[in-house]
Amino acid sequence: MSELAGRGYQLGLITNDAEATARAHVRKLGLDHILAFVAGYDSGFGVKPEAGPVLAFAAVVGVPTTEIVMVGDTALDIATARKAKARAVGVLTGPNSSDSLQLAKPDAVIASIAQLSIWLKSQ
């Protein structure tokens, strides 16, 4: 994530957990300085798979949703991206297999977030 932020990408976190919990985890991991946006189920933007959180991120960072890539480890994340007209990348470090993520029709499935930078360079 630091590499992506260093390359000028605006980063955010959308979760169906509480925003305060997400922010606490982000601080603990030392990522709070590189995230432009953090939203939870209680942030007022709706919950995944609604498009609202992605639309709110787009407004905060000032880009159209078509320029956003949402990375997630569930079909719910892929559906959220699709509803917001964002691109979707499945990541296999979560609870789902490649087959189940592929059913959601992402733009790509990567083994880990570490491969995102490589994928973005290929686009």
Secondary structure as the mmCIF struct_conf table of DSSP 4:
data_model
#
loop_
_struct_conf.conf_type_id
_struct_conf.id
_struct_conf.beg_label_comp_id
_struct_conf.beg_label_asym_id
_struct_conf.beg_label_seq_id
_struct_conf.end_label_comp_id
_struct_conf.end_label_asym_id
_struct_conf.end_label_seq_id
HELX_RH_AL_P HELX_RH_AL_P1 SER A 2 GLY A 6
TURN_TY1_P TURN_TY1_P1 ARG A 7 GLY A 8
STRN STRN1 LEU A 11 ILE A 14
BEND BEND1 ASN A 16 ASP A 17
HELX_RH_AL_P HELX_RH_AL_P2 GLU A 19 LEU A 29
TURN_TY1_P TURN_TY1_P2 GLY A 30 GLY A 30
TURN_TY1_P TURN_TY1_P3 ASP A 32 ILE A 34
STRN STRN2 LEU A 35 ALA A 39
TURN_TY1_P TURN_TY1_P4 TYR A 41 ASP A 42
BEND BEND2 SER A 43 PHE A 45
TURN_TY1_P TURN_TY1_P5 LYS A 48 PRO A 49
BEND BEND3 GLU A 50 ALA A 51
HELX_RH_AL_P HELX_RH_AL_P3 GLY A 52 VAL A 61
TURN_TY1_P TURN_TY1_P6 GLY A 62 GLY A 62
HELX_RH_3T_P HELX_RH_3T_P1 THR A 65 GLU A 67
STRN STRN3 VAL A 69 GLY A 72
BEND BEND4 ASP A 73 THR A 74
HELX_RH_AL_P HELX_RH_AL_P4 ALA A 75 LYS A 83
TURN_TY1_P TURN_TY1_P7 ALA A 84 LYS A 85
STRN STRN4 ARG A 87 VAL A 91
TURN_TY1_P TURN_TY1_P8 LEU A 92 THR A 93
BEND BEND5 GLY A 94 PRO A 95
HELX_RH_AL_P HELX_RH_AL_P5 SER A 98 LEU A 103
TURN_TY1_P TURN_TY1_P9 ALA A 104 ALA A 104
BEND BEND6 ASP A 107 ASP A 107
STRN STRN5 ALA A 108 ILE A 110
BEND BEND7 ALA A 111 SER A 112
HELX_RH_3T_P HELX_RH_3T_P2 ILE A 113 GLN A 115
HELX_RH_AL_P HELX_RH_AL_P6 LEU A 116 LYS A 121
TURN_TY1_P TURN_TY1_P10 SER A 122 SER A 122
#
